[in-house]
Amino acid sequence: MLMSKSVETLIDLVEIKLSCLEVWDREDAKERKALEIALKELLMMRTGSKRAIPANGAEITELRPAHVA
């Protein structure tokens, strides 16, 4: 289990990467999807529940394993 400070740091890093990512091809789209899934998982770890609530307040309820595209 990760410390809450580590989870927050990882959330920040994933959000920064997502904001900088430009999708030009299929590989970029796959990377974006993987980052979105990772963000959902990290948000769930932060809240300790099956629901994740990001900073903007929108609820995320769907979660698929990172290896599923």
C-alpha positions as CSV (number, residue, x, y, z in Angstrom):
1,M,0.0,0.0,0.0
2,L,1.2,3.5,-0.9
3,M,1.4,6.3,1.6
4,S,-1.3,9.0,1.0
5,K,1.4,11.6,0.1
6,S,2.8,9.3,-2.6
7,V,-0.7,8.7,-4.0
8,E,-1.3,12.5,-4.2
9,T,2.1,12.9,-5.9
10,L,1.3,10.2,-8.5
11,I,-2.2,11.8,-9.1
12,D,-0.5,15.1,-9.8
13,L,2.0,13.6,-12.2
14,V,-0.6,11.6,-14.1
15,E,-2.8,14.7,-14.4
16,I,0.1,16.8,-15.7
17,K,1.0,14.1,-18.2
18,L,-2.6,14.0,-19.4
19,S,-2.8,17.7,-19.8
20,C,0.4,17.8,-21.9
21,L,-0.4,14.7,-24.1
22,E,-1.3,15.4,-27.7
23,V,-3.1,12.5,-29.4
24,W,-1.8,12.2,-33.0
25,D,-2.1,8.4,-33.6
26,R,-3.3,5.1,-32.1
27,E,-0.3,4.8,-29.8
28,D,-1.0,8.2,-28.3
29,A,-4.6,7.2,-27.8
30,K,-3.6,4.0,-26.1
31,E,-1.2,5.9,-23.8
32,R,-4.0,8.4,-22.9
33,K,-6.4,5.6,-22.1
34,A,-3.8,3.9,-19.9
35,L,-3.2,7.2,-18.1
36,E,-6.9,7.7,-17.6
37,I,-7.3,4.3,-16.1
38,A,-4.2,4.8,-13.8
39,L,-5.7,8.1,-12.7
40,K,-9.0,6.4,-11.8
41,E,-7.2,3.7,-9.8
42,L,-5.1,6.3,-7.9
43,L,-8.3,8.3,-7.1
44,M,-9.9,5.2,-5.8
45,M,-6.8,4.5,-3.6
46,R,-7.0,8.1,-2.3
47,T,-10.6,7.8,-1.3
48,G,-10.4,4.1,-0.2
49,S,-13.6,3.2,-1.9
50,K,-15.0,1.8,-5.1
51,R,-15.8,5.4,-6.3
52,A,-13.3,8.0,-7.1
53,I,-14.0,11.7,-6.9
54,P,-11.4,13.9,-8.8
55,A,-10.7,17.5,-7.9
56,N,-13.3,18.9,-10.3
57,G,-16.0,17.0,-8.4
58,A,-17.1,14.7,-11.2
59,E,-17.7,11.2,-10.0
60,I,-15.9,8.2,-11.6
61,T,-17.5,4.9,-11.1
62,E,-16.2,2.7,-13.9
63,L,-12.9,1.0,-13.5
64,R,-11.2,-1.5,-15.8
65,P,-7.8,-3.1,-15.2
66,A,-4.8,-1.3,-16.7
67,H,-4.0,-4.1,-19.0
68,V,-7.4,-3.8,-20.8
69,A,-7.4,-1.4,-23.7
